[in-house]
Amino acid sequence: MAVAIEIVGPHTISVGGSVLGRGDNDDLFRIEVEYQYTDVFTNESGTMPAAAIRTGTKAQVYFSLVSIDRTTIANAVDATDGGQSQAYSWSKVGTDAQSSTVAIVLTGSKTITVSRARLISMKQQDFGNKASRVVFHYEALPDPTDYDSAIFTVA
């Protein structure tokens, strides 16, 4: 995994194999990695951890788009909502969230691929005289059959 990912806009984002839209230089694609630990305490260490066991890694993916494909966005949201036929409806509770994960591919100065991600939030910003911007937040997930695989790749 790269220590720092340098991204130069504009760039194109594809979700699930379809082009979702294009970003610009004002709000670039970013990945935030968070390592998770379980602390082990002993009588000798008191409230200070004597050891820490790494229990996993979470990665959050954020990007915004200024040029969008509304049909692809509707399909992505529809998949997240459990396959309901109406986009932008309330999420269908009890659906299998694993089946609604998608691959995200950024194409621009670099190609970044997140093999499995689930949509956490989608917000539309900048109404009025400004260009409309749609902001996405995905959670990147490891391969369920190979937890040692990379969550994302940079080429």
Secondary structure by P-SEA (a helix, b strand, c coil): cccbbbbcccbbbbcccccccccccccccbbbbbbbbbbbbccccccccccccccbbbbbbbbccccccaaaaaaaaaaaacccccccccccccccccccbbbbbbbccbbbbbcbbbbccccccccccccbbbbbbbbbbcccccccccccccc
